[in-house]
Amino acid sequence: MAACSPAPDIEEGTAAAPAPYPRLVNIDPLLAQAKQIGTDPTPTQDELAQRAEALRARAEALRANN
């Protein structure tokens, strides 16, 4: 029951733990491998625009049902 428990002290927060930076890798071999198996990893601007429009339409349909 949230109303019965004290609010957490969010002013203190938590400190970030020290960690090494992630290793950077060359993406070119990965892209070449994707093209070999028939996956085009670089969709065109038109494909991205169509996908964005489809997602907007889906979101609008979901909003209309609520």
C-alpha positions in Angstrom: 0.0 0.0 0.0 1.8 3.1 -1.2 -0.3 5.4 0.9 0.8 3.7 4.1 4.5 3.6 3.5 6.9 6.5 3.8 8.1 8.2 0.6 11.7 7.2 -0.4 14.4 9.7 0.1 15.2 10.5 -3.6 17.5 13.4 -2.8 20.4 11.1 -1.9 20.2 9.0 -5.0 22.9 6.4 -5.8 26.4 7.1 -7.1 27.4 5.6 -10.4 29.6 2.5 -10.1 33.0 2.8 -11.7 33.2 0.7 -14.8 35.5 0.4 -17.9 34.3 2.0 -21.1 32.7 -0.5 -23.5 35.0 -1.9 -26.2 34.5 -0.2 -29.6 34.4 -2.6 -32.6 34.4 -2.0 -36.3 30.9 -2.3 -37.7 31.9 -3.0 -41.3 32.3 -6.8 -40.9 28.9 -7.0 -39.3 27.3 -5.0 -42.1 29.0 -7.2 -44.7 27.8 -10.3 -43.0 24.2 -9.0 -42.9 24.3 -8.2 -46.6 25.6 -11.7 -47.4 22.6 -13.4 -45.8 20.2 -11.1 -47.6 19.5 -8.5 -44.9 20.0 -4.9 -45.9 21.1 -3.2 -42.8 20.7 0.3 -44.3 17.0 0.9 -44.9 16.2 3.8 -47.3 14.7 7.1 -46.2 11.4 6.1 -47.8 11.2 2.8 -45.9 11.8 4.6 -42.7 9.2 7.2 -43.5 6.7 4.5 -44.3 7.4 2.6 -41.1 7.1 5.8 -39.1 3.7 6.6 -40.7 2.5 3.1 -40.0 3.5 3.4 -36.4 1.8 6.7 -36.1 -1.4 5.3 -37.6 -1.2 2.3 -35.2 -0.8 4.7 -32.2 -3.8 6.7 -33.4 -5.9 3.6 -33.7 -4.9 2.5 -30.2 -5.8 6.0 -28.8 -9.2 5.8 -30.5 -10.0 2.5 -28.8 -9.4 3.9 -25.4 
